[in-house]
C-alpha cells in the first residue's frame, strides 16, 4: 500500500501534474517521469504495475486535459495501459482513442 501513497504524494500530485499543467513544461523532467512510469508499468508484479494505473494514470484521467498533455511523452507499455484504462472506463479522447 505504501507504493500507492508514495506515487500520489511524492510523484503524481507534486511533480507530474503541475508540470503538465504549466504553460511551458520541462521536457527533461517529463522524460524522466516517462521513464519512471514505464519501468513501473513493466514490473512483473501486478501489485506494483497496478499502482501506476490507480495513482498515476487515473489521477491524470480525473484532471481535464492531462492525459492529452502527457500522451506525446508516453512510451509503449504506458500507452497500452492507458488505452486499456480508457476503454475500460469508456472514455474517448480525440487523438488518443477517438479520431
C-alpha positions in Angstrom: 0.0 0.0 0.0 2.9 2.4 0.6 3.7 2.4 -3.1 0.3 3.8 -3.9 0.7 6.6 -1.3 4.3 7.3 -2.4 3.2 7.6 -6.1 0.4 10.0 -5.2 2.0 12.1 -2.6 5.6 12.3 -3.9 5.2 11.9 -7.7 1.9 12.4 -9.4 0.4 15.3 -7.4 3.5 17.4 -6.6 5.7 16.7 -9.7 3.9 15.3 -12.7 0.5 17.1 -12.6 1.9 20.6 -12.0 4.4 20.1 -14.8 1.8 19.0 -17.3 -0.4 22.0 -16.3 2.4 24.5 -16.7 2.5 26.7 -19.7 6.0 25.5 -20.6 6.7 22.0 -19.3 10.3 20.9 -18.7 10.9 18.3 -21.4 13.8 16.8 -19.5 11.7 16.4 -16.3 8.8 14.9 -18.3 11.3 12.5 -19.9 12.5 11.3 -16.5 8.8 10.9 -15.4 8.0 9.0 -18.5 10.9 6.6 -18.0 10.0 6.1 -14.3 6.4 5.3 -15.1 7.3 3.0 -17.9 9.6 1.0 -15.6 6.8 0.6 -13.0 4.3 -0.4 -15.7 6.7 -3.1 -16.9 7.1 -4.6 -13.5 6.2 -8.3 -13.4 4.1 -7.9 -10.2 0.5 -6.8 -10.9 0.5 -5.2 -7.5 3.4 -2.9 -8.5 2.3 -2.2 -12.1 -1.3 -1.7 -10.9 -0.2 1.1 -8.7 0.6 3.2 -11.8 -2.9 2.7 -13.1 -4.5 3.9 -9.9 -2.1 6.5 -8.6 -0.7 8.0 -11.9 -2.9 7.3 -14.9 -6.3 7.5 -13.1 -5.2 10.8 -11.5 -4.4 12.2 -14.9 -7.7 10.9 -16.3 -9.6 12.7 -13.5 -8.0 16.0 -14.4 -9.2 17.8 -17.6 -6.7 17.6 -20.4 -3.8 15.9 -18.6 -4.0 12.6 -20.5 -3.8 14.5 -23.7 -0.9 16.6 -22.4 1.1 13.6 -21.3 0.3 11.3 -24.3 3.1 12.6 -26.5 5.6 11.8 -23.7 4.4 8.3 -23.0 6.2 5.1 -24.1 4.7 1.9 -25.4 3.7 0.0 -22.3 2.3 3.1 -20.6 0.4 3.9 -23.8 -1.0 0.4 -23.9 -2.1 0.5 -20.3 -3.6 4.0 -20.8 -5.6 2.8 -23.7 -6.8 -0.2 -21.7 -7.9 2.0 -18.9 -9.7 4.5 -21.2 -11.5 1.6 -22.9 -12.4 0.1 -19.5 -13.9 3.4 -18.4 -15.5 4.0 -21.9 -13.7 7.3 -22.2 -12.9 8.6 -25.7 -10.2 11.2 -26.2 -9.6 12.9 -29.5 -6.2 12.0 -30.9 -5.7 9.1 -28.5 -8.5 6.5 -28.8 -11.0 8.6 -30.9 -10.5 10.1 -34.3 
